Amino acid sequence: MPISGMTGFGRAEGALGAWSWAVEARSVNGRNMDVRFRGPPGFDGLERAAREGAQSRFQRGQVTVGVQAKRSEGAGSVRVNVAQLERFLEIGNPFVTAGRVAPPRLDGLLALRGVIEADDAGLDPEAQAELEAAMAASIGVALDGLLAARRQEGAALLPVLSGQVDRIGELSAQAHAIAADQPAAIKARFEARLKELAAEAATEERIVQEAAAMAVKADVREEIDRLNGHVDAARTLLASDAAVGRRLDFLTQEFMREANTLCSKSQLGALTTVGLDLKATIEQFREQVQNVE
């Protein structure tokens, strides 16, 4: 399985008896796994289905699952709340008697809040379980759609990430070639510095200190070797079947650490330029890695 992204959308619809519903599952980037659920009242078991379904499919990202359900009109009976109707009549009677308002019409009375009540008696346990199972199945379908969308995003990311890793490898090779000229440049600079120090009647101890400081900056082979090792590790991760986003994120930090050290040790303008290009490419790589599960 190729790498997967963390952004996507999935939708499913279903119906059973008098009920119909729609499920939407969407996700965005996240450092950890975070599942959020919104569903109709009275179907508490659906949240567990959504959480378990998301956790079985994804390892990172903020996943939101929403279920909207409705029962067809006429599926439930209605009744008149006579007590509420009588209260409205009692309240309005003095105004009717005084001639201040016309006698109320039945349709107007029935439209008052609380007069007509839907009989929302719950389903029997067996019917409730059957309905929840059907809705949970639709949640699974929507999550499968989300999974497909995230994999599609990963497929689009893969060539971009691979190209950036290849570019880091190319820049590391350039740095290796340029660094071969550093010893000569260091030697020339050191000789000039010696003449400067000699003019100041420098002590032997001070000359040794100057030589040691320059020697530390002269060798960047270790940084380049580590960069090459990180390039190989990144290529291995990009070819992996596992969720590699966290490890790629860590590897990006290691890339940047070596690039920063290379720049700080550089004694040549050309090598510094390559180091800055490395840092820019690594930063682009880091931004894309944030989208990888």
Helices and strands as residue ranges (DSSP letters): E 8-16, E 19-28, E 33-38, H 45-57, E 61-71, E 78-80, H 82-97, H 106-110, E 116-118, H 125-179, H 182-199, H 204-218, H 221-238, H 245-265, H 269-289
